[in-house]
């Protein structure tokens, strides 16, 4: 079984390989990790979003990210949001 620290390192490595900067903040009392993913848009603007992992469940992190993609951000359409927040595996 992978430890939570190993999963966090793998998430960060995968995201950084795909051009994202990632910070992870552990909340031991709630058994969660909040990730902040950020990068510059092609227009040079900061773009970032937060996603939460429950315990050691990578599936919960992916589910949270998918939920963010479905919701419009600051008046953008879902398609615009998905284009900006797309993470490759």
Phi, psi and omega in degrees: 000134179283142177283162178298321179297322179294318178297317179301314179299320180293319178298313180298315180298315180298314181294317180294325176300331181259021171089009180260148168262137184228134169243142178236131180239117180275138174237089185301320183297333180254357181058043178228162171232128177256121179261138171247118178256132180215153173194170176270140175287168176302336178273002177087010179269149174292136172228130179211159174208160179249145175218145186249137173249128177271125179056236177249024185271099176299327178299324179292325177293313179298317179299318179296320179293319179297322178296320178297322181292329180287338184265137174295146178245123177048044175085000177286158174283164178301321180297316178300316180298315180298321179297320183284326187260009184296125175246130176269155181275000000 
